Amino acid sequence: MYHDNRNPNPRRRALWIHGPLGPLVTLLHFRYLIPILLVFGSALGVVYAKHYTRVLNAQSQSLRQQQSLLQTEWRQLLVEHTSWMAKDHIERLAKTQLGMQYPEKTEMIILEKTNKTNLPPKR
């Protein structure tokens, strides 16, 4: 790297860089380098954020669809549960699978509630 001694202002002194750009890149151009890199980095950040947002949006849509399917299945299971627990269904299972039947009136014994503590009834 070389500097130009012909320029009287030391702040405006150019630093010549050898390479494919040759003398076009000077120390004066370096003050634009940081803002350019910041803008470029910011642009990359925006692209990444947009991509990440699209990925999350796709996942969200997939999860919403899965939630809808699970809610439908849950409703179907509730209906099935209700039908299985219906009184007539239980009665039918008791008669067919367990061989149960209603007792005759002569076979029924009705128990009355007794006072276990032998205390007088409450008034």
C-alpha positions, -999 to 999 in steps of 0.1 A, spaced: 0 0 0 12 34 -9 0 69 0 2 100 -21 24 127 -6 13 153 -32 -20 159 -14 -15 186 12 -46 177 33 -36 146 54 -73 137 59 -78 135 22 -47 115 17 -55 85 -6 -44 50 1 -39 32 -32 -47 -5 -32 -33 -27 -58 -56 -55 -72 -83 -59 -97 -98 -25 -89 -64 -8 -90 -63 28 -78 -101 32 -78 -104 21 -42 -89 47 -19 -90 54 17 -118 80 10 -139 52 -5 -136 32 27 -159 56 46 -186 43 23 -177 7 29 -192 4 64 -226 18 54 -227 -3 23 -219 -34 43 -246 -24 68 -272 -20 41 -262 -53 25 -264 -70 59 -297 -54 65 -310 -66 31 -298 -101 39 -316 -99 72 -348 -89 55 -346 -118 31 -339 -142 59 -368 -128 80 -392 -131 50 -381 -167 44 -385 -176 80 -419 -160 81 -430 -180 52 -417 -212 68 -436 -204 100 -467 -195 81 -466 -229 63 -462 -247 96 -490 -227 111 -513 -236 82 -504 -273 86 -510 -272 124 -544 -255 118 -554 -282 94 -543 -309 118 -562 -291 146 -594 -291 124 -590 -328 117 -585 -335 154 -616 -315 164 -637 -334 139 -624 -367 153 -631 -355 188 -667 -346 179 -672 -380 164 -658 -397 194 -681 -377 217 -711 -387 196 -700 -424 197 -694 -421 235 -729 -407 240 -744 -435 220 -725 -461 239 -735 -447 272 -772 -444 263 -795 -463 286 -811 -484 259 -778 -495 246 -765 -506 280 -798 -524 286 -795 -542 252 -759 -552 260 -770 -565 295 -797 -586 279 -778 -600 249 -742 -604 263 -748 -610 300 -782 -627 298 -797 -602 323 -834 -595 326 -858 -575 347 -869 -593 378 -906 -602 382 -926 -582 407 -927 -612 430 -889 -614 430 -884 -577 439 -876 -568 475 -880 -531 485 -858 -520 513 -867 -491 535 -842 -467 548 -835 -473 585 -821 -450 611 -787 -465 619 -779 -443 649 -812 -449 667 -817 -412 671 -851 -397 668 -858 -383 633 -851 -347 627 -880 -324 626 
